[in-house]
Each structure stands twice: as C-alpha cells, then as structure tokens.
C-alpha cells in the first residue's frame, strides 16, 4: 500500500543551491540539500500481529548530495523494539521488502500503539523523516493449549474468569520438571511454543527443539499447573509449605529456601515447617533437643546465610564470602553435608557454585575448625576425594595441606590424596563423619581428627 493511507511527518530544511566544492582538507563538500523519500509501500494498514513481521519498501534520492544511511526505528511508547542503520550509496537507492520481526513478549497488551520511523540521511547530515503509526495485536490463542513434560502431553483450558489464564485439570502433579507449552497437541504443528526462560517458573517463546522452561515448586502439594499467557508465568495451585527459622521465613529461590538470619550463640532457635528436623538440622551449627523440637545455636553470634533443600532435607549454613582463616571450603566428590546419602551424589562433583556439593568448615575455637560430612565411595569414580581451599575461587594460599600422619581418630580407610587433601582406601566404610581440623601448626602441619557418627 502507498503512504497516502498513513499519517507521516516530513522534516527537512529548504535547500540552498550551491555547487560542490573542495575544502582545504581535501574533503569534497556538497551543496545543502535534503534527501527525498517516495514510493513508500507498507505491508500493513492499521495493525501488525506479534510474532510476525512487517515489511516496507521505499525509494530514496538526493539529486545534489550522496546518500549516507536510512535509519529504521520501531518503537512502542518508551520501548525501542527495533533499530538498525541501512547503508545507502549514491544519489538514489531503492529498498525493497525490508522486514522487521515483531516479537511476542510477556506483558504485551492487545492493540498496543507502535510507530515505524524511517529517516534518510545524506553525507552532509541533512535528513528527512517519515513516521507511520499502527497497533500491535496479540496472536489469537486457542481455547486449549498443551503442557509437555517428560513423556506427557496435558491439556490446559482457558479459564472463564481470566482470558489469559490456562490451567490443567485438578489432580496431583510433580513439583519439579523441565517443560514446554504449545498451541497444538503436537509441538511440530504448533504456531507458538513457550520454553526456556532465564527465570524459573517463567517461559519465553521458543521452538519445538529448544530447551524447556524450569518448573520448580518444591514443597507444594500441587493440584493444578497454570500458565498466564500475558505474563508468561507458569504457576501452581495447591498448598505451599512454609519454613521458618528463628521467626524468619525462608524464601524459595533457585531450588532452595533461603534467608539471612541473625543468630545468638547459646540461644534457642525455634523452627517450623520441618517434618524431619532430626535429619535436617546442621550438626556444625546446632544442638538439637528432640523433646522440645528446638535447636540451640553453637557458633559465633551474627548474621548467617541459611539454605534449606527439601529434596535433600538439609540446611546448609555459611557465609559465601568467607576466606581462610575465617573458614575453609571442601570441594570434591563423593560427599555431602547431609546425614542421609542421596544417589545424586554418586555422580559429578568438583564445583563451587552448587551449595549442596560444598563443605563449609566452620571455626569452632582458636585454630580449630569443624565439618560434618557423609562420605561414600559408591561414587562413579569408586572413591571420595576432597581438597581444602581457602575460598571459593580455587585458591589454596591459606588452605590446608594434609600429609602422612595428619589424620587421627577413626581414620581406618582414610588416606592423603595426591593433592594433599584426603581420600579413601579399600578399607573405607561409608558413613557420617565429624572432621575436626587443628591449624595451630600452620600450613602443611594441620591435623584432621575423624569421628564416625553413624552409618
């Protein structure tokens, strides 16, 4: 269609008829003139549907001054959706079927006002602008969409009280999975597919072969799974378990319930929401009274970071910024701080960005540190092996270096590793062990006492 059907603006100063000349610098200068745009043809009239493209064609000329660029901009309110510079050469150019994709993003309202702006500029900087107003429509979504996870395809119906909200039938659903949502039962036949988003429990437009979104509602008893087609949030309907420690509610984030909590040494700490506190509490930081169900804080008073995993039923406590000698870090494979072994720990390890794979060695007295670990040689590498670092950046500047004779106590099955950490021999028996480190002798002269607590 031609531009006579659209509102546009023209910005250009009157031309001054001069002949081209050459400045003292050798640069050619041109008479003051303004580019002209004509034969503007647009693929749309009043609106464009998101997740589709608009196209335009335009002829640009300037009879006196060479052209430079065509600046293309697509905006909606304060948001710039698209911007690009198209190189133009010579005195005339014809741009045909230039396409701009209109993304379908979260929180896109229907009939959102938008503007396409074309600015032709010559080499002297003179310019002419035309703008075209239109609206962005949301794609039409079906009454039923489909949730895909594992090997299941589950219908999600549009809710009568909210045209954007879709929900599965009432039932019982797992609390964690990677999935996709599509407009057809078959991913390959779907016009729209929602998959991976950087934020858990949210989705973004993807493809049939793309990565799925993360659904993570640990500690929910889930009756329905929902999808908000406006916000792209994947939600849950059901009952949610609340955990508190010392009156502070732990917030769900990245697979953990976490909070920064102020503790006082020797004070009782009340907890709620834990069904198996006897296995969940951190032995390096608390004593547990089975009769009262309360914990007593053992360590230095102050603010500590608490991370609880309902999957592993254990609370990690630490300060992630600690550097030796404030604390030490255990990194390796074949261990966990939880008192109950989980088969997840039979593979992988040697990471510093997964709290459940770390050991925090807390200071309990001058030159004395403690960490309680479940050690197991059922790992895929048929052993456990642990190194002692001074921080989480793989530094050993102030880390411990164990040597032959450094290990005392229930040391049967323990040995010094090749890197001056510790590992196991064939005599090792898996179990829950308390490790106490004495650093009074300095680096290379540390002692590690082993106390076996349970199988």
C-alpha positions, 0 to 999 in steps of 0.5 A: 500500500502507498503512504497516502493511507498513513499519517507521516511527518516530513522534516527537512530544511529548504535547500540552498543551491550551491555547487560542490566544492573542495575544502582545504582538507581535501574533503569534497563538500556538497551543496545543502540539500535534503534527501527525498523519500517516495514510493513508500509501500507498507505491508500493513494498514492499521495493525501488525500481529506479534510474532510476525513481521512487517515489511516496507519498501521505499525509494530514496534520492538526493539529486545534489548530495550522496546518500549516507544511511536510512535509519529504521526505528520501531518503537512502542511508547518508551520501548525501542523494539527495533533499530538498525542503520541501512547503508545507502550509496549514491544519489538514489537507492531503492529498498525493497521488502525490508522486514522487521520481526515483531516479537511476542513478549510477556506483558504485551497488551492487545492493540498496543500503539507502535510507530515505524520511523524511517529517516534518510540521511545524506553525507552532509547530515541533512535528513528527512523523516517519515513516521507511520503509526499502527497497533500491535495485536496479540496472536489469537490463542486457542481455547486449549493449549498443551503442557509437555513434560517428560513423556506427557502431553496435558491439556490446559483450558482457558479459564472463564474468569481470566482470558489469559489464564490456562490451567490443567485439570485438578489432580496431583502433579510433580513439583519439579520438571523441565517443560514446554507449552504449545498451541497444538497437541503436537509441538511440530504443528504448533504456531507458538511454543513457550520454553526456556526462560532465564527465570524459573517458573517463567517461559519465553517463546521458543521452538519445538527443539529448544530447551524447556522452561524450569518448573520448580515448586518444591514443597507444594502439594500441587493440584493444578499447573497454570500458565498466564499467557500475558505474563508468561508465568507458569504457576501452581495451585495447591498448598505451599509449605512454609519454613521458618527459622528463628521467626524468619521465613525462608524464601524459595529461590533457585531450588532452595529456601533461603534467608539471612538470619541473625543468630545468638550463640547459646540461644534457642532457635525455634523452627517450623515447617520441618517434618524431619528436623532430626535429619535436617538440622546442621550438626556444625551449627546446632544442638538439637533437643528432640523433646522440645523440637528446638535447636540451640545455636553453637557458633559465633553470634551474627548474621548467617546465610541459611539454605534449606533443600527439601529434596535433600532435607538439609540446611546448609549454613555459611557465609559465601564470602568467607576466606581462610582463616575465617573458614575453609571450603571442601570441594570434591566428590563423593560427599555431602553435608547431609546425614542421609546419602542421596544417589545424586551424589554418586555422580559429578562433583568438583564445583563451587557454585552448587551449595549442596556439593560444598563443605563449609568448615566452620571455626569452632575455637582458636585454630580449630575448625569443624565439618560434618560430612557423609562420605561414600565411595559408591561414587562413579569414580569408586572413591571420595576425594576432597581438597581444602581451599581457602575460598571459593575461587580455587585458591589454596594460599591459606588452605590446608595441606594434609600429609602422612600422619595428619589424620587421627581418630577413626581414620581406618580407610582414610588416606592423603590424596595426591593433592594433599587433601584426603581420600579413601582406601579399600578399607573405607566404610561409608558413613557420617563423619565429624572432621575436626581440623587443628591449624595451630601448626600452620600450613602443611602441619594441620591435623584432621581428627575423624569421628564416625557418627553413624552409618 
